[in-house]
Amino acid sequence: MHVLVTGATGFIGAHVVDCLLAEGIRVRGATRSLSKGREMQAARPEHAGSLDFVEIRDFGQVEDQNGTGIFDEAIKGMDAVIHVASV
């Protein structure tokens, strides 16, 4: 199982990520800042192979400047999405 969690570095998102990781579920976190994602990974070294991040700067945006859906790449290979990001 591989789950995308939007807003993964926020208060609620981080809790959701930790719950999923505790259950052995791989997590891709969507965050506005990859540096926050790296900080979160560093704080969870035991989950290094189960936690990665993608940057989405504006969760309220539908498409990027090329007309591509803002979540198109982020959801590839995901079994589920948990959306807790706020705009």
JOGIJO-V580541 format. One record per backbone hydrogen bond with DSSP energy under -0.5 kcal/mol. NH is the residue of the N-H (numbers start at 1). CO is the residue of the C=O. If there is no record, write none. Layout:
NH:CO, NH:CO
This chain:
3:26, 4:80, 5:3, 5:28, 6:4, 6:82, 7:30, 8:5, 8:30, 10:7, 14:10, 15:11, 16:12, 17:13, 18:14, 19:15, 20:16, 21:17, 22:18, 23:19, 23:20, 24:21, 25:20, 26:1, 27:50, 28:3, 29:27, 29:52, 30:5, 31:29, 31:54, 36:33, 37:33, 38:34, 39:35, 40:36, 41:37, 42:38, 43:39, 44:41, 45:42, 47:44, 48:45, 50:47, 51:47, 52:27, 54:29, 56:31, 56:54, 61:58, 64:68, 67:64, 70:62, 72:69, 75:71, 76:73, 78:75, 79:2, 80:2, 82:4, 83:81, 84:6, 84:82
